């Protein structure tokens, strides 16, 4: 029998589907179907406007083809812009956000349908796009690189089922500052052969390995200068005390800073769950970020015995993390390790490093505490990374950063509507509006922050950010009884929580209970004898100067020194 002949052609394929579609349907089928019809109509009209045609639209998916890859990518970008405007009219938990993937590839045409690798690759790339974003293949980028005013970010080579070679994937950025740029793309110099390149990499690995080994040797041989207990700014706590320095971003891409910072913060959070371990807060340790400081200096300035430092290198779906724990009093390292893992194993790696640190400093972990450390708010790497990006923006407050952080939080909740960290980030953006002075109604912004923090605590009743954030917002609203209750809840989990004791001192005074205010101030000074209201006030998130002064004055009246 003669082989059946099929018509082949090179075409541009657009594949789109809804992020979090199953969750939307389970919440409200009728509303979801109605929104899907409306959004699908918009997409179809845009495809036709760019001289394309919709081939198929099963369920929440839309498949379209174009004669021009320029038209396909331009259409995808415009679709996302229009849908974003439409979604602004919907509550954040009802927004319908699409992922879009675009590929230029060979397909088989059978009447009105198309099949083949080109279609499969487009569908795979669509799954790698951010909700509300566009991702394209390397073949697509090669043909539009200098033809559109977009920017592009290389997100790695990805294996596609039944496709022999990995597929290069790029995310499309439409912001003006990225125009004409391709970020993160790494290629070998043209004249360098593959063998030469591999040999160079191996040589570099050997040199790097030697440097790491020598560094560990220095620690083991005691050649790091020990810290002086007498010179410490604060008395050493009775329990093991640790400062986690910001892990160094070794990826070579400054945009990966959010990942190394987020990993650092997660280790701090995990260690903070152990009541018998004193952990320095993020704000204090991140003051050393980017500085060439000695372990001795860190320990003496922060009043701790142990210092953890390390590095993070993220490349595509792989991550390499190195960490070492140093006893600053003896100048020797207690533990050091390097991990090469898949990105999808990042949660387990955070747990493993946390437990190794706790064991190295001689602290005990109960079964319940171990379970709490290992109970993550999400199992979605995509949602996790969005929240990391969001917090990085939130910690550098500006109206634009706050807007981007809110969008990332909302996207994370579309992926995983049960992720408490995402609710806390979203709450933080409403609270930040008050700080920045950009809120149309401070009252409504604070009410929304309360609702979202409460949502996080409904999911995880002992969530550290949820309870601390809720207490602080209650204090801003002058609903003092609720603020005191939340601060007390935070202290049940972490008795030496400096911020909670300071917050309680101010809140008790504002509520008219001077006796309790003085008692809490005494606890603050016991934890940190050199506590300064002025220094503490610099970290308070108030744009309203009168509000800030009222809070600081309450701390002074409670008995805390300038």
N, C-alpha and C positions, 0 to 999 in steps of 0.2 A: 504493500500500500504506500503510495507516495505521501511524503510528509506534507501536512497541511500548511499552506503558506499564510503568513500573517504580515500585515502592513506595519512596519516599524518606523518610528520617527523620533527626533529629538524635540523635547517640549519642556516648558516650564510648568511645574506642578505646585499647587498650593493646597496644603492640608490644614484644616482647622478643627478643633473640638473644644468643648467646654471644660474648664478646670473645675473640679468638685461637682460634676453633674449629678452623680449618685446622691450626694448629700442634699443638693437642692431638691431633687425629686422626692426624697424621703421626707423632707420638711413640708413641702407644699407642691404636689404634682400639678394642680391646675395653674398656679401662678408661674411655675417653671416652664410649662408648655407654652403659656401665653408669651412670656419673655423670650423664649427660644424662637418662636415664630417671628416676633418683632425683630430680633437681632439677625436671624437668618435672612429676612427680607432685606435688611441693610447690607449684609455681606453680598447677597446676590446682585443687588443694584450696583454695588461698587465693582464687582467682578465684571459685569457687563460694561460699565463705564470705561474700564481699562481693556476692553476688547477681548475679554476672556469668556469662558463658559463654565457653568457649574455642571459637573458630570454626575455627581452623586451626593446625597445628603441623608445617609442612614443615621437614625438616632440623633446624637448631638454633633455628628461629624459632617464636615462639608469638604468635598474634593472638587477642585477646579483646575483648569489648564489654560495656559496663555501661549501665544506665539512668541512673545518677547519676555525674557527674564527680567528686564527693566520694568516692564508693566506689572509683572507678577509681584515683585518686591515692593514697588510703589503702591500697588493695590493693598498689599498686606499692611503696610505702615498706615495708610489712610484709614483702613478698616478699624484698626486698633484705636486710632485717634477719635473716630466718630463713636465707637462703642464706649470709649471712656467717658465721653460727654453724656451719652445716654444712661450710663450706669450711675452718674452723679445724681440722677433723679430717684435712685433706688436705695433702700437701707443697705448698710454694708454687708449684712448677712443674706441679702437677696440679690446682690450684684451678680450678673452672669458674665464671667470673664473668659475669653477665648485664648488658647495658645495657637500660634500659627507657625507652620514650617514651610519653607520654600526650597525646591530643588530643581536643578536643570539636569535632566537625564533622559536616557533612552527608554521608550515604552512601546508596547504592542497595542495597536488600535483594532478593536473588534466592534464594528458598527459605531455606536456612540460611546462605548466604554473604552477605558485604557487600563492596561495591566503592566506588571513587570517591575524590575529593580528601581526604576525611577520613581514609581509611586510608593514602593515600600520604604525607600530612603526618605521621601518627603514626610511620610507618616511617622517615621522614627525621629526625624528632626523636630517635628511638631511637638513630640513628647518631651523634648529637651528644652523647649522654649519656656520662658517665664510666663506665668499667667498675665495676660495683657501685653505680651511681648511677641517679637518675631525672631525666629532663628532660621538661618539659611545654610546650605551646604557650601563646601569649598568650591565646587564647580560653579555654583551660582555667584559666589563672591568674585571668582576669577573673571567673570564676564561683566560685572557691574562696578568693580572696584573704584573706578574714577568717573563713573557716569551719574551718580546720585550724590546728594549732599548729606548722606548718612555717615555714621561712624560704625565700626564693627569691632567686636571683641572675640578673640579666639577662645573657644571653650573646650578644646581638646579634640582628640580623634576617638571616635566611638565605633564599636563593633556593631554591625547590623546583621540580624539573622539572615542566613543564606547569601550574604554578600562577602566576597573573599577579602577585600581590602577594607581597612578602617575608613570611616567617613569623617572628613574635617567638618566641624560645626562652628558657626559664628553667630553671635547674638547681634541684632541690629540696634544701634543707639541713634535716636533722633535729636538729642539735645545739641544745640549749636556748638558747644565746646568740644564735641567729639567729631564734628564734621571733617570728613576726609581722612580720619585716622583709623588704623587697624591696630588694636591693642592686644598685647600678649602673644603675637605671632612670632614663633621662633623657627628659623630655618637654618640649615647648615650653609656655610659659605660655598658658593658655586663650585669652586675648584677642589674643594675638599671631598675626597672619596669617603664612602661609608666606612671602610675599614680604618682609614685615618681618623675619622671622627670617633669611632668606637674606641680606638686606642687612646685618643686624647681624653675621652671621658673616663676610661679605666685609670689612666695616670692621675687624673684629677681626684678620682675616688680614693686612690692609694694615698695621695698627699693629704687629702682631707681626713682620711682615717687615721693617718699618722699624727696629724695635729690634734684630733680629738683624743687619741690615746695619750699624747703628751700632756694635754690639758688635764686629763684624769690623773695622770701620774703626779702632776704638780699638786693636785688636791690630796692624793693618797700619801704623798711624802711630806705633807704639812707645810708646803711652801707658800700657801696663802696666809697672809698675815692675820693672826687671830684678832677678833674684836675684843675690846676692853669693856668689861661689865661696868667699871667705874665711869667710863665715858658715855654710857648709854643715856640717851635723852629721857627715857622712861624706865622705871624699874621693870626687870624681867618678870612676867607673870609666873605664877606657880606651875601652870600647865604648859605643855609644849607650845611655843610661839613661832609662827611662820609668816614670812613675807614672800608672796609669789610675784616675782618681777615679770613685766610684760614679756611674753615669748617673742623672740625676734622673728620677723617675717623674712624667710630665706628664699621666697619664690622668685625674686627679681622683679615682681610686679607690685608697685605701691598700692594698687587697687585690692590686693589680697590682704591688706593690713587688717581689714575688718575680721578676717578669719583667725589670724593669730591673736588679736585682741580678744575676740569672742571665746577662743579656746582658753586663754588665760583666765577670763572672768568665770568660765564654767568650773575650772579647777578651784578658784577661790570660793565659789558658791558651794561646791561639793564639800570642801574642807570645813566651811562654816556650819555645816549640818551636824558636826561632831561637837557636842557641848564642852568636852574637855580639851579642845584644841583652840588656841587663841590665834585668829587669822587677821592679818592687817587688811583693812578695806581697800577696794580698788583705787579710790581716789589717791590714797597715800602712795601705793606702789607704782601707779602709773605716772607719778611725778618724776620718776627716774627713767621714763621711756625715752629712748634715743640718746641717753647719756652714758658715757663710759665711766661707770662707777664700780668701786670695789665692793666685794661682799662685806668687808669690814665696815665700810661707810654706811651701807644699807642697814646693817644690823644695829649700829650705834645710833643712827638717826631715828630708827623706828622702834628700837627697844625690843628686838627679837633675837632668838637663838638660831633659828634655821632660816635659810634663804633658798628658794627654789628658782632656778633659771633654766631657760631652754630656748628652742627654736622650732619653727613650723615651716614646712615647705609643702605647699599644695600645688599639684600639677594635674589638671584634668580630674580623673576619678581616683587619683592616688594621693596619699599624704605621708610625709615623713616627719616624725616628731622626735626630737632629742630633749632629754631633761636630766637635770642633776640637782640633788639636794645636798646642801652644804651646812655643816655645823660651824657657825661663825665663831663660836667660842674657842673651838680647837683648831679651826682652819682646815679641817679635813672634810672630804666628801663622804656622805653616808650611803648614797645610792645614785647610780647613773645608768641610763638605758637609752637605746635608740630603737624606734619602731618604724617599720615600713608596712603600711596597711592600705586597704581600699577605703575610699572616703565613706562608704556605707557602714564601715565599722568604727566610725569616729566616736559614737556613744560608748561602746564597750571600751575603747581606748581611754576615754576620759575617766571611766570608772576604775580601770586597772591602775592608772597612774595615781589616782586619788588614794586608793587602798594601799599601794606601795609606799606612798609618803606617810600615811598614818601608821603603818607598820614600822617604818624606819625610825620614826620619832618616839616609838614606844607607847602610842596611845591605843586605847581599847575601843573596839567598835562592836556595838550590840547588833544582834540580828536585825532588829528594827531599823537601826541607823544604816546598816548596809543596804537594806531593802530601799530605804528612802533615797540613798545616793544613786542606786541603780534604776530607780523608777523615773524615767524621763517623761517630760511633758509631751513629747512627740516621738514618733519613730520615722518621721519623714525628714530626710536629709534636706530636701528642697525647702520645706517650711523652716527648718532649723537655720539654714543659711540666710534666708530672708530676714529672720528675726535678728541674727547677728549683724547683718548689714544695717538694719533699722536702728539698733542700739548704738552702733558706731556713729550714725548720723545724729541721733538724739543727744549724744554726749558732746556734740559740737553745735550748740543751739543757734539756729537762725530760722527765719520763716521758711526758706526753701528746704533746708534740711529736715525741718519738722514735717513739712508736707510730704517729702519723699519717705520719711520714716513711717508716716501714717499709711501711705500706699503699700509699703512692704508688709506692714502688720496686717492690713486687710487681705493682701494676697496670701499671706501665710494662713490666715483663718479660712480662706476659701479652700486651701489644700487640706488643712486639718482644723476643723471648727472646734476641736477639744483641746487646743494647745494653750495652756495658761500663760506662758511667756508672751505669746502674741497678744493676748488680751491686755497684759500688763504694759506692753509697748504701746498699744493703741491708747490705753488710759493715759500713759505718760505724754502722748502727743497732745491730748486735750488739756492736760495739766500744764504742758509747756506753752500752750497758747496764752495762758494767764501770765506766765513768766515773761514771755516775749512781748506782751502787750498787744497781741494781734487778735485776741478773741472779741467777737461781736458782743458776747455776753459772758462775763466771768462766771456768773452764777450757773449758766447752762453748761459751760465747759467743765466746771468742777463737778456738777451733777453727773455729767457723762463719764468723767474719770472715776467717780465713785461706783457707778453702775458696772463699769468694765473691770475695775479691781475686784468688785464683789463677784463678778462672773468668774474671774480667775480663781478666787477662793472657793467658789462652789465646786469647781473641778478639782482643786487641790487645796484643801483647807489649811495646810501649813506652808503654802507658797511664800517664801521669804520676801520677794518683791511685792507681792500682792498685799500682805498684811502691813508692811512698812509704808508702802505707798498710800494705802487706804487711811492709815493713821495720820499721815502728814496732810492729806487732803481734808480730812475731817477737821484737823486743827485750823486749816485755812478758812474753812466754812464756819468756824466757831460752834460746831456741834461737838463740844469738848468731851462729853461722856463717851461717845463712840470712839473718839481719837484715843482716849486713855485705855479703853478696852482693847483696841488693836495694838497699841504699844505694848501692853501687858502680854498679849498673845505672842508678839515677836520675842519678848524676853523669856517666855516659857521655853522657847526653843533655843535661845542664845542668851544666857543670863548676863554676859559681859558685852552686850551690844551697845556700844558707845552712843551711836546716833539715837537709839530708842530711849536710853536714859536721859540724854540731853533734850530730846523731844518731849519726854514726860515732864522734865523739870519746867520747861516753858509752858506746857499745856496746863499743868497743875496750877501754876501761878495765874495764868489767864482765866482759869476756872474759879479762882478765888481760894484755892487750898494751899496756903503758903507753907504749912507744915510738911505736906507731902512733896512740895516743890523743893524745899531745902533738903529733904531726905534724898531725892533723886540727884540733886546737884552734888551731894556728898558721894554718891555712887559713881558719878562721872569722874570726880577727882581721884577716887580710889583707883579707877581703871587707868586714868591718865592724869597724874598730878600736875602736869604742865598744860592742861587744857586751857585754851584761850577762846573767849567768846568772839573776839575780833577775827581770829583765824578761821574759826568755825563758821562765822557769818559769811565769809567769802564764798563758801560752797553752797549757801542757801539759795534755792532757785526762786528768787523773787525779782521781778522787774519793777513792781510797785514798791518804791522806796519806803513809803509809810508803813506798808505791811511788813517789810523786812525789818525796819527799825522797831516796830511793835514786838516782833518775835524775839529780836536780840535783847531788847530792854527787859522782856519777861525772863530771859535766861540770866541776865545780870541780877534782877530782883530775887531770883531763886537762889542766888549765892555763887554763881559762876564768875570767875575773874576775867577781866579784859585781857 
